[in-house]
Amino acid sequence: MANLSGANLSGADLHGADLSDADLSDADLSDADLSDADLRAAKGVTTEQLEFDARTLEGATMPDGQLSWLYRSGLGEDGENSGPS
């Protein structure tokens, strides 16, 4: 089990990462690319937190074992909404 508690993973490219059983307590996953990541049984983080923080979870296996297809379109590289205001 990887201990990533408190890690600053903001903006990290974690595409396809095996984070199953990882401890993600207090980890900063804001704007992280978690597409196709395996988050099964990840600890210290909820599906709701991941959906709020991550840039994309497309194809990720969530902590509860469900597949996610969440992708935030309209976000620029800096994470700001690039759509019309």
WOURSUL-V73168 format. One record per backbone hydrogen bond with DSSP energy under -0.5 kcal/mol. CO is the residue of the C=O (numbers start at 0). NH is the residue of the N-H. If there is no record, write none. Layout:
co={CO | CO}
nh={NH | NH}
//
This chain:
co={1 | 1 | 3 | 6 | 6 | 8 | 11 | 11 | 13 | 16 | 16 | 18 | 21 | 21 | 22 | 23 | 24 | 26 | 27 | 28 | 29 | 31 | 31 | 31 | 32 | 33 | 34 | 36 | 36 | 37 | 38 | 39 | 42 | 43 | 45 | 46 | 47 | 48 | 49 | 52 | 54 | 55 | 56 | 57 | 59 | 59 | 60 | 61 | 62 | 65 | 67 | 69 | 69 | 70 | 71 | 73 | 73 | 73 | 75 | 79}
nh={3 | 22 | 6 | 8 | 27 | 11 | 13 | 32 | 16 | 18 | 37 | 21 | 23 | 42 | 3 | 26 | 5 | 28 | 8 | 31 | 10 | 33 | 54 | 55 | 13 | 36 | 15 | 38 | 60 | 18 | 41 | 20 | 23 | 25 | 49 | 50 | 51 | 52 | 53 | 30 | 71 | 33 | 59 | 35 | 61 | 67 | 38 | 64 | 40 | 61 | 58 | 56 | 57 | 72 | 74 | 75 | 81 | 82 | 78 | 75}
//
